[in-house]
Structures are given as structure tokens and as C-alpha cells.
Amino acid sequence: MKISLDDFPYDDLALLGMPKERVLNLDSRNVTALMQGRMTGVLPLEVRKENRAFLLDAKLQLNKLNDKIEIAIFPVRKKIDNSQFRFSENELLKLYAGQIVQKNFEGKRFFFQLDRETFNVFRAKASDITTPFDMDSKTRERLLSGNFIEVQTEKGLRRVKLDFFTPNRFVFDDDKLNLRYYGSHFQDTELYNANTLKYNLKDSDMQRLLDGQRTNIVELENGQKGKIGLHRDETGRVLMQFYPVKNSINNDIHLDAERFQKLQRGETVTTDIDGKIFVVQLDNETNEVLRKQLAHIDISRIRGLEVGNADRERLLAGQSIMLKNDKTGESVAVRIHLNNENGLEIKDDKYKLKAIYSAGEKSNRVLESIFPNQVDRDSFVSRNLLNKVDLDNTARVAFDLKQRIDYDFHHVGYAGVLQTDRNLAELHDFILGQQSPVNGIKR
């Protein structure tokens, strides 16, 4: 299915706080998703009723039915609404782990899949699941169980699996979309308020921004090069800032000769600025002298683990330290890195989970390379509740969960607002009460 930009229901979208200008200024991935009948990423919507505005985070999808374009809305929920399908505890665990669940419902065989970003459950009747591939009954059952199967196509032998988030209800392994995640410091909804189109950012750089890191070097249309970072102002608003590449190092904080030479060698130094102790590093890609007040870098406890005086001194000298949680067996590598929002680079299970799910079908091989020791490997799998058979999917779920936990840690009382059924009842009543001209909107 292909929907042209000219056919978008702009009047209906405007009623959701998405006027035409904003729709066209979405990043290219979301615009493409709308054109192809797929779900967008999570978008901040604003619905008005009787001079009142109701805010909602949701995904949108355009469906073409009888030459008419309708809008489907998928609000972000706090958890699965189990009032209709009554999934068992085991079935819920499978859904949360990203697996396809089959269940008899209303006397017919259905298959269910969870969108882990919004906690909406999608279903498809077995008789309605068709593919353009020839397969025997055994292979079809493997496909319906959520497994990859190999099929012959014009492009050669390719792996394919069910995916109810796409119009075709299946997706090729080499066409899988990179899913967005909740960042450690920022939500992807906050990036839409920033001018991401201006910088034409790659997916990897978007994720770095969400995790409170600066991007890699980007080049603007005028040829200027630099890095981009996000930060919050005193009101909590997210701002995007460009850090240009400089021709030389500007010692505007007046480091003495010894400290300045250490800085040029890539070492971390501390200095007194206006009576306050600052940690200083050099970004050798941009020649920017990075500085952050020591009191704003929490190196007393990291991931709940105490940092001793000796490790503290090593951190301030620019060295990495290794901490281990004796209760879980998790090892955490830490160093000061001022290109990060919190001034620290922390490599723990989260980074390892990301490497594993990114490896796809090679996930088990990557797991073994990260943990050559069988005992360490089994401990990692156990504490992250990973499924060895479906390792890449369960690693993706575990990574996503750790991202949300990190975000909650940095924004107490804020993330909970974004991850609840915010004003869902009001939105539902609003849409049900609408007649013309918004009868194209459905829920």
C-alpha cells in the first residue's frame, strides 16, 4: 500500500495536534511509515474539546479503505489491557518478551503480538494470514509460531517472519526496521520538538542523543562540521545545541602549562574556576575544551555501588574503573566522559544487551565472545531473564527495560507521566463523540 503526501488526511490530523506543517516536518522515517501504512514512532498529540487541550503520547497509522484514508491511534499505555483477551500469566510473559502468542478467541484461532513501545496488543485471525510464498503445512506452522523461515524470492533466499505491525503482516530479516527506544536521559518524543531535520541525523546519532551523548561529527548544508547534543533548560524544555569543530584549542579557562599539556595528550585534569572545582577534558575531534563542575558528577555511588577513595582518584585522573555487584554478578566499567550528559560513560549489562540484539541471528556467537567463561555467561543470561532460543528478541526487551529504568532514575516523577494512559479516557470520549468532519478517525 502506498499513500501519497497529497492524500494525507491533513484536516483530521490537525485535530490531533498534527497540522500539515508539522506532519511534513516529521523525520523521514515517520513520514515514510505513514506513506506505507505502517505505524509511526511515538508522537506527542494534542486533542482539543470544548476549549480544553488533552495531551497524549501515541503512534499513528494511516489505512486506506475503499479509497478513503482513515487514522488509527495507538496510545502509550502503562501495561497490557488484559480485560478483553484474558491472557494467562505465561502468555503475558511471552508477549512482553516479543513472542507471537496463539490463542482461541471467540471460537477462532488468533495470533497476538505486542508493541512494546505502546503496550498495544495486535491480533490476526489464522485464516486471514496469507503470504505470497509457497510452503508446506509444517513450515507454515513454524511461521505462525513467530519463527523465521527461509523462502525463495526474486532477490534469492531470504528469511521472513510474522510482524503484525506491517500492512503485509510479515517482514524480511534484512528489511527489519531499527526500533526506537526510550533513552537513558531523553524520550524520543522530545526529539520531535528539536530541529532534527536541520541536521539530517542518522538513527545511530538519534539514539546517542536519547542516551545523553553528543553525536558523531555531522556536516551542515553550509559545510560546517561539528557535534550535536541535547540538554534541558531551567524550565525542563529540551534544547538542541550545535558544537562546531574549532581550528585550535582555546585555553579560555587559563590552565597552567602542565595541565594544558596533559589536556592535549588526552588526559583528564581538574582545575579551580571561580572558587569551584571543575573536571576538564579535550574533545580532540572538535578541539573543544569540555568542562563540568565536579559537584555535578556523581562518582560516590554508581549503579548503586559504592566508589572507594582509590577508585575516585583514578576516575579524576581519567582512568577507567571496574565495579562488581556481588549479589548479581554484574560488572560495571566506568570512566569520566564529558561528552555525556551526566559526565560519565558507564558500560554495564545494557551495552552488552544492545550488542547481542543487534547481532540478530549471530546473537549467541556475540554472547560467547563477550562472556568466554560459561559461568559468567549463564549468570548474565539468568539475571537478564534471556531466552537462549530467542536471544536477540529477549535481549532487545531487556535493553528497552533498562533504558526506561535509567530514564526514571534521571527524571524522577517525569517519566511516569509519559508512560501512563494519560488522558486516554478523555481522548476516547472525544473521538466517540465526533461526527463529521472527523469521522475518518477511528480507534
N, C-alpha and C positions, 0 to 999 in steps of 0.2 A: 504494500500500500504506500502510495506517495501523495502527500498533501502539499500543494504549493503555498508559498507565503501569501499569495493573493487570496487564497481560500480560507485562511485562518479566520475563526470567528472572533474578530477583534472586539466587537461590541460586548460579547459575552465575557471575554477575557478581562475587559476593563472593569466589569462588575466584581471581579475577584482581585482588584488592585493591580491588574496587569494591563495598562494601556498599551497601545500599539508600539509606542516608542520604547517602552521598557521590554516588551516581548522581543523586538528586533535587536535590542542591545544585550540580550542574554548571551552567554558564551556560546560558541558554535556547537558544542556538544548538545546543549539543551535545545537549541533551535533545530538541529538535525533530528533529535529524538521526537520532537513534535511533528516534524515533516514525515517521519517514518512510522508514526503511530505508536511510538514507544513512550515509556514514562520518562519524564524529566528527572533531574535531581531534585532534592528538597528545596522548595522555594517559599519565601515569606509572602503570604497573601493577606489582603485586607478587604473584608467584606463589609458593606455598609447597609444598615437597615434602620429606618426612622431616625436618621441623623446620628446614629451610633456606629462606631467602627469596631469590628471584631477581627482580631489578628489570628492567623493560623499558619502553621508550617505544613506544607503538603506537597505531594508530587502531582503533576498534571499529565493527562494523556488525551490526545485527540483521536476520535473514532469516526470513520466515515461510514454512515449507514444510509442507504438509499439516497445518495448524492447530498446528504446533509451531514455537516460536521458537528459532532457533539463533544462536550468536555467531560471527562471523568476526573474526579477529585479523590485523592488518596491521602487523607490527613495523617500526620505523625501521631501515633498512639504510644501510650506508655507501655502497653503489653498487648498480647493477642486477645481479642474479644472472642471468648470461647462459648458465648451464650447460644450460638446457632449450631455449631458443628460438634460441640461437646467432645473435643479430643481427649484421649486418655493422657496420663502424665508421660508415658513413653512416647506417644505421638507428638506431644508438645515439645519434648526434648529433641526429637528428630527434626521438627520444623525449625527450632531455634538453631540447630546445627547445620541448617541449609539443605536438608534432605527432602526429597519428594515423599509425601505420605499418601497412601491409598486407603480409602475408607468407603464403605457403603453408606450412602446418604440418600434419603427419600427413595429407597428401594433400587438405587442405581449405583454403579461403581464410579467413584470420583477420585481424582488425584489433586493433592493440595501442595502449595508451595508458599513459603513465607518471604515477604520483602522485609529484610532485616533492618532496613533504614526507617520504615514507617510502621512495621508490625501489622501490616495488612496481609490477610491470607487470600491467595488466589486459587481458584479451583477450575478444573476442566473435567467434563464427563468423558469416560474412556472411549465411548463411541464417536466423540467429536474430535479426538486426537488423530489426525491424519498427517502423513509425511509423503513427500514425493519419492521416497526411497523404497525399493523392494526389499523385504526382509521376511524371514520365516517367523513363526509364532514365538519361538524361544527368544530370538533376537528382539522381537517387539516387546516381550515382557521385560527384558533387560533394560530397554529404553524407558518403558513405563515405570520402572523401579528407580529411575533417576541416574542410571549409569551411562557412561559414554559408550557408544557403539561406533564401529567403523563402517562407512558407506562409500560407494564409488560415485564420484561426481565428475563434472566436466573438468574440474581442477585436480582430479586424481583422487586418491584415497584420503578421506577426511574423517575426523572424529566429530560426532554430533550427540547432543543430549537435550532432554526436555528443558524448556525455560518458558514458564507461563507469563513472563514479563514482556515477551516479544509477540508481535502480531502472528507470526508463524508457529509460535509455541515450541520452537526448538532453536538451538543456536550451535554454530560450529565452534569447536575449541579454539581455532585460530582467529575467530571473529569476536571472541568474548570481550565485552566492554570492561574497561577499568572502572570498578565501582568507586564511588566517593565514600569517604569515611569521616566520622567525627574526628576533628583534630585534637591534639593534646591541649591547645590553647585557644583555638578559634573554631567556629562552626562554618560549614560550607555556605550556609545561608548568609553569613556575614560577608562572604566574598562577593556576593551579588551587589552589595552596596558599595563595593570598591570598584575602581575603574580597571577591571581585569582585561577588557578588550584592548585598551590602550597599549598594553604591553604584550599581547598575544602569547600568554603564558602556556607552557606545556603542562600536562597533567602532573608530572613529577614535581614541577615547581609549585603548582597549586597545593599539592599535598605538603610540601615543605612549609608553605605559608601557614597552613592549618596547624602544623605542629610547632609554630612559633619560631621557625627558622627563616633566614633570608634565602632567596632563590639563588640559583646559579647565575652566572653572568648572562644578561639579556641585552639585546640591541634594539633601540628605539628606531622609529621611522626616520628620524633625523640623523641616524648613525651613532648617536651617543650610547655608550655602553655603561652598564652598572648592575647592581643587585636591587631587589625589591624586598621590603619587609612590612609586616603588619604590626600595629600597636594600638592601644586604646588611649583615648584622651581622658581627661578627668571626669567626663560625663559617661564614660563607658562605651562611647562610639568607636567603631573600628576604623582606623585610618591606614591608608597605604602610602608608603614613602619610598622614593627612589634614591638610591645611594650611588652616585656616579663614580666611575673609575677616575682616579686622580693621577696626574703626571708625576707627582712627587709626594713624599711624606711630609705632612705639615705638623711640626712639633709645637702646636699651639698651647700645649699644657706645660711646656718648658721642662721636659725631662732632662736630667743631667746626662752627661756624655755616656757614662757607664750604662744607665738604664736605656738610653736611646739605642745604643749598640746592641744590647740584649734584645730589644724590640725588633730591630732589623734582622736579627738572627732567628726570629720566630719564637722567642721566649716570652713568657708572661711576666709582667712586673707589677709592682704596686707603688703608688705614689700618693702624696698628700695634695689635695686640691681644695683650697679654701677651708682648711681645717678638717676635711673629711678624707678617709682612705678610699682610694679607687683602685680597681684592678684594670690593667691596661694590656691590650693585645693589638697586633697589627694584622689587618686583613691584607695579605700580600697579593690578592687578586685585584683589589681596588685601591690599595695604598691608604686606606682609611685607618686612622688610629682609633680603635674601639675602646671605650671606657665605660665602666659600670661601678657604681658605689658598692663597696664590699658589703655594707649592711643590707643591700638589696639582693644579695646572692646567698641563698640558704644552703650553707655547707655544714650545718651542725647535724642535721638528720636527712638522709637521702633514702627514699623508698622505705621509710620507717626504720632505717638502720642508723645507729649512732656512728658519727665520724670522729675518730680519735684525734688527738693533737698532732700526732705524727702524719696521719693522712691529710689533715687540714693543711699542714705546712707543704706537703707535696703538691696538693691542689694549687695553692697560691704560687708555687714555683713553676706551674704549668705542666706538671706531671699527671699521669692517669693513676687512679687508684682502683682497687678491686674490692668490693664488699660482698659478703655472702650471707644469705639468710639461712641460718642453721635449721630452722623449722621447715622451710620449703625446699631448700637445696638450690634456690635461685641465686645466680651470681650476677652482680651489677657492676659494670665498668663505668667510671665517672671521670670527667675532666672539665675544667673551665673552658667554655667556648662562647665568647661574647657575641657571635653572630646569631645565637639563640636567644629567644625572648627572656628566659629565666637565667641566662648566663651559664648554663650547664649543658653538657652533652652526656646523656645517660643512655647506656646501651644495656638493655635487660632482655627479658623474655619477649617483650613486644617487638623488638627489632628482629629477633630470631624468627618469631611467628610470621612476620612480614616476608622475610626471605624464603620461608618454607612455602607459604601460599602462593607467592609469586612464581615459584618454580613449577607449578602445575603438576603435570604427570611425573616430574622428576623430584617431587617433594620429599619422598623417602630418601633419595640419594643425598639431597641437601641436608636433611636431618642428620644423617650419618656423618656428613662432613663437619657439621657444627659440633656434634657430640660423638666423637670417635669411641668414647667409653660407653659401654652398654648400660651401666648403672646410671650414669648421668642422663643418657638418652631416655631411659624408662622413667626417670624422675621428672624430666621435662614434659613428656607425654602425659604422665599421670596428673601433675599439678595444673596443667592447662586443659585437662579433660578432652584430649585429642583422640580421634578415631584413626587408627593406623591405616584402615582400608580407604577412608575418605579424608586423608590427611590434609590436603590443600584446602578443602572446604571448611573443616573444623578449625584449622589454623586461622583462616580468614575471620571466622566468628570470634575466636579468642582474641585476635588482634583488635577487632572492632570494639569488643567489650573493654579492653584495656585502654583504648583511645577515649572512650566515654568516661571511664573512671578517672583518667588523667585530667580530662576537661572539668569534671566535677570538682576535683581537687583544687584546680586553679581558679574556679569560679563558683564558689560555694553559694547556693541559693539562686544561681542564674541558669545553669544547665537544666535543672528540674523544670523550669518554665518551658523550655524548648521541647522537652521530651514528654510532655503530658498531652492529654486530649484537650488542648487549650481551646476553649470556646467551641468545642465540637458540637455540643447540643444547640448552641445559638446558630452555628452555620447550618446544621441540619434543618432546623426550623425555618431559617431564612430561605434555603433552596426549595424546600417543600412548598413554601408559601408563595413562591414566584410563579407568575403566569407569563404571558408574552411581555417583553420580548426575550426573556432568558429561558425559554422552555428547552433550549438546546443543552442547558447544563443539567447534568444528571449525577446522581450519587449512587 
